[in-house]
């Protein structure tokens, strides 16, 4: 059994999850890799085991929308992590660009199910282990992947934006609710990241065309590392997004006007 600090990562087979797994493994953390993409998990696990050794990596196929699967995955993780869950990284998410009336409503509902209920299921499955880890080791963390679209709703991404607003709200609420247990809750809010999920969209929003890729997955992995050790609630992808967040709260009309312009609705 491992006694290293441990992180449970959803959406680990690609993108931000994959980069985060590499980043933490290089720093001698025990990493749990979970995703619906079993082949991607196997490839990453083989890579990490070749560099860091088999005892530092575990994997499991996981549909985050299934509470029973999530419970089973957490229990299997604890069985090989020495009972430690230092960081629960709720990273799994899906994205579909397009006007609302051009996207299958079933996919819109699935976006909410994965991006919102996936976080709820993860916290429900991991909370007792997080409490126990915090009580024994003095600290435990929940880190959620939100988005720049949680600053102000983005046209052609309205449901996705709503899902990430929900993640942000849960982060803020749980950061207060779980503080007595010694569990720190935070989120990361990147702009567009250089991942297949973003680049392989059949339809690209005007907002994306105007702003373009802002981060590599490795950039965000470094922010996740900061969140695993820092005291902030929100970790923005860059300073300009942090400034926009402040503007959106103080001058929402100004931000709305700029988003309309960048999104081709002006």
N, C-alpha and C positions, 0 to 999 in steps of 0.2 A: 504494500500500500504506500502511496505517495504521502509525504508530509510537507511537500512544497505548497506554496500558495497556488490556488486553483481558480480557473475561469471556465465557465460554461458558456459557449458561444453558439447562438442560433444563426442560421444563414451563413454557416462557416465554409461552405464549399467554394465560394467565389467572392470576388469583390472585397468589400470592407471586412467581412468576416474572415476571409482567408488571410488578408494582410494583418489583421489583428492577431490571429492565431500565430503567425510567424513572429510577430513583434514580441508577444508574451513568451513564446517558447524560447526565443533567443535569450530571454532574461530569466530562464530557469523556472518558469511557471509550469504547473501541470495544466494542460489544455484539453478541454472536452469539445469535440467538434460535432455539431448536429445540423442536419439539413435534410431535405427531401432528396437531394442529389447524392445517391450512394456512391456512384462512380467518382464524383468530384471529391467526396470525403476520403475515399480510399487513396486517391492520388496524393492528396495533401497529407494524409496520415503517413503514407510511405515516405514522403519527403521529410517530414518532421522527425520521424523515427530514425531515419538514416543519419540525421544530424545530431539529434538530441537524445536518442535512445527510446526504446519501446515503453519503459515505465512512465514517461512523461506525456503520453498521448492516449486518449481514448476517443471512440467515435460511436455514433448511433444515428440511424435514419430517424427523422422526426418531422412530422407534420404539426406545426405549432398550433393549428386550429383544433387539434384533438387533445382535450385535457387529460385523458387517460394515457395517451402516448407520452405526453409531457411529464406526467407523474412518474411513469416507468423509467423515462430517460434520466430524470434527476436521481432516482434511487439507484440506477445502474452506475451513474457517475459517482455518487457518494461511496459506493462499494469499492471503487478503485482510487478514490482521491483521499483516502484516509478520513472520510466523513467531512471534509472541508468543502465549503462553497464560498470562496472569498469574493468572487465577482460573478454575477449573473448578467450576461450581456445579451439583452433582447434586441437582436439585430435583424432578424429575418423580416423581409418586407417585399412587396411587389408594387409595380408601377405600370400604369398604362396611360400614355399621353393621348389626348384627343378631346374634342368637344363632347359634352355629356351625351348629346343625342347621337353621337357616332361611336360610342363604346357600349358594348353589350352590358345591360344592367346587371347580369349575373357576375360579370367581372368586377363591376363597381362594388357589389356586395362582398365579393371575395377579397377585394382590397381592404375593406373594413375588417373582415374576418381575420385575415393574416396580420395586418398592421396594428390593429387594436386588440382584438381578442387573443392574438398570439402573445402580446405583452401581458394581458390579464392572466392567461393560462400559465405563462412562465413564472410570474410572481406568485400565483397560487401554489404552483408546484414546488417552488424553491424557498418560500418564505421561512418555513420552520428550520431548514438547513442554514439559511442565512442568519437567523436569530442565534442558532447554536454556535455558528462560527464566530459571530460577533461577541457572544458571551465568553467564548474560550480564548479567542485571539485578539479581541479588542476592536475589531473592525470587520465590516462586510459591506459589499457594494452592489447596487443595482444600477446598471447603465443601459439606457434605452437609445436606440437610434431614432431621432426625430428628423427634422429637415428644415432647410431655409423656408420651405413653404408653410412652416408652422409660425412664421413671423406675420405673414399676411397671405390670405388665400390667393392661389394662382389660377387664372382661367386656363382651361384645357387640362387642368390638374385638380379640379375642385374637390373631388372625393378623396384623392390622395392627400391633398392639403388638409382636409377635414380629419383624416386619420392621423396625420402627424400633429395637428392641433390637439387631438385627444391624447396622444402620447406625451406631448408637452404638459398638458393639464394633469395627467396621472403622475408624471415626474414631480411636478410642484406639490401636488397633494400628498403623495406618498413620502416625499422628502420630509414633510412635517410629521406625518402619521407614524413613520418607522424610525424616526430619530431616537425615541426612547429605547429602542432595541439595539442601538448602536449601528444601524444600517443607514448608510449614506446613499441617497438616490440622486442621480443626475442624468442628463441626456447630452447627446452630441447633435449639432444642427449644421450639417454640411449643405453647401450648394451642390450643383451638379458634379457628380464624381465620375471618374473615368472607369466605368464598369460596363459590362455587357448589358445589364438591365437598362442603363441610360442610353448607350450608343446604339443598341439594336432595336430601338422603337420604330415601328412602321411609320408612325406619324411623329414628327418633331414639332413641339410647340414653338410658337414665335418667341416666347420668353427664353426658351433654350437656345434658339438660333441667335438671339441677341446677346445672351450672356455667355454661352459656351461652357466647356468643362472648366471647373474651378479647382478641382483637387484630384490627386491620385488616391487610390485606396490606402497607400502607405501614409499619406498625409493624415488621413482620418484615424488610422491605427495609432499614430503618435498622440492624437487628441484623446482617444480612448485610454491610452496609458496615463495621460495627465488626469483624466477623470477618475481613474482607479486609485489615484493618490492625492487628489486635490479636494478642495472644500466648496467649489462652486456648484451651482445647480445646473446651469446651462453653459455648454462649451460650444461656442460658435466656430464655424469653419474658418472664418477670417474676420479681421477687425471691421471691415466694411459691413458685413452682415450684422455684427453686434450694434453698429451705429444705426443701421436700418431698423433693427428691433426697437431701439429707443425712439426713433422717429415715428414708427408705426403706433406706438403708445401715446406719443405726444401730439403728433400731427398725422392722423390716419388718412385724411383727405389728400395730403401731399403724397404719401406713399401709394395710395390708390391710383392717383393720377399717373405716377411714374410706372406703375405696373401695367396700367392700361396701355400706355405708350409702348413699353417694351414688349407687350404681348400682342400688339397689332389691333387693339380695340379702341384706339383713340380716334 
